[in-house]
Amino acid sequence: MPCTRHLLAALVLVLSAAGCSAPDEPADDGDQTITLMSLPQIVQPGTEPAPAAEAETALALTVEPARPGRPVVLERAVQSGWEEVARAEQSEDGAAEFTAPYSRDGEVQTYRAVALEHNGLPEATSGEVSADAWGEPALSDEFSGNALPEHWALREQEYVGHRACSDSSPDAFRVAEGTLRLSALVDPDPPATVCETDDGRFDYRLTGHVATHNRRDFSYGIAAARIRLQPRRGQHSAFWLQQAEPGGAEIDVVEYFGDGHPQGGLSSFVHFTDEGGESTKVGPRGVASGSQFLEDPDRFGADWSGAFHVFSVEWTPERYVFRIDGKETFRTTEGVSDVREFLILSLQSSTYEIRHLDGNRKPPHGTEHLPQHMYVDWVRYWEN
């Protein structure tokens, strides 16, 4: 049952010098709370398409009171007891993150965490969590064959608004070789010779834009997609959710504005209407530009276009938590949607960014750098 899975995903053990105490009791210097949460298989960096079943599990640990630098150990259950898998150190807020196999030899793994003795605090051990705590995904698409799954369809856009120079088209997406390829390309039959904007004259272009609108929507849970983002500026890749009914929010799990962007190019946002009726946006620009999210540039490249990464959002009634390959990049309690949402994948070109494609200011208006592509290996949704 979904509720049971949610409870299994975060088990808490409270330890004190005198014995156990309830989690909601105020902690003093002798009390510790250690929480280990098992997330789904949302870790899979790599340069090639790969089965979603081979992705690794992410585990999030929180220890209170926070002791930055305190060593913590992830262990897995084995026949003889427990075996160390990985080590980390607590952050300023007492958190630590781990990546571990979902299964070994076909057997789903069970984990626990141990906070080692540190600065007068005794060793503390979490409860056990299963790598399968979230169960089977409600949606799992790996884009095999040569057609979109039936619950995905072209999202029609037309040449309007801040995308007056681009239109969505079935010619701008393709399913082949185990991926969904979304493209930005020159329109071979444009409505006029060039598109006139405040920044200059540009070629009209076609873009890939598909969604599960009116076919599949979801409530609270985790949405994840393994994506290789486009390299050049002038268009942006995106994986996002929009409300399937009035209210709710637009949840931009990831937007990428191209390699070499001065702010890193990668963003996550939540768009919503606040209590005063004003349109509001929260979220950082240039998230995840640090090396901790591109751990192996020799293998995966120094930019987000160099390899596939899993971009995800955990959506609960209280908050959103955004992650890349299981590592948290941003969380917020603002604009939390309480209505069902559908999934969107897109590579779009807006008038405010089209000028950044080299050569756009003079003929051939940037066409030497088109088409641009983003590749989606798989999309999954675990409903809670």
Secondary structure, DSSP 8 states (H G I E B T S, - for coil): -HHHHHHHHEEEEEEETTB---TTS---TTEEEEEEEEEEEEE--BSS---GGG-EEEEEEEEES--TT-EEEEEEEETTEEEEEEEEE--TTSEEEEEE-SEETTEE-EEEEEE--BTTB--EE---EETTTT-S-SEEE---TTS--TT-EE----S-GGGTTEEE-GGGEEEETTEEEEEEEE-SS-SSSSEEETTEEE--EEEEEEE-TTT--B-SEEEEEEEE--SSSSSEEEEEEEESSSS--EEEEEEE--TT-TT-SEEEEEEEE-TTS-EEEE--TTTT-SGGGS--HHHH-SSGGGSBEEEEEEE-SS-EEEEETTEEEEEE-TT---S-EEEEEEEE--TTTGGGSTTTTSTTTTGGG--EEEEEEEEEEEE-
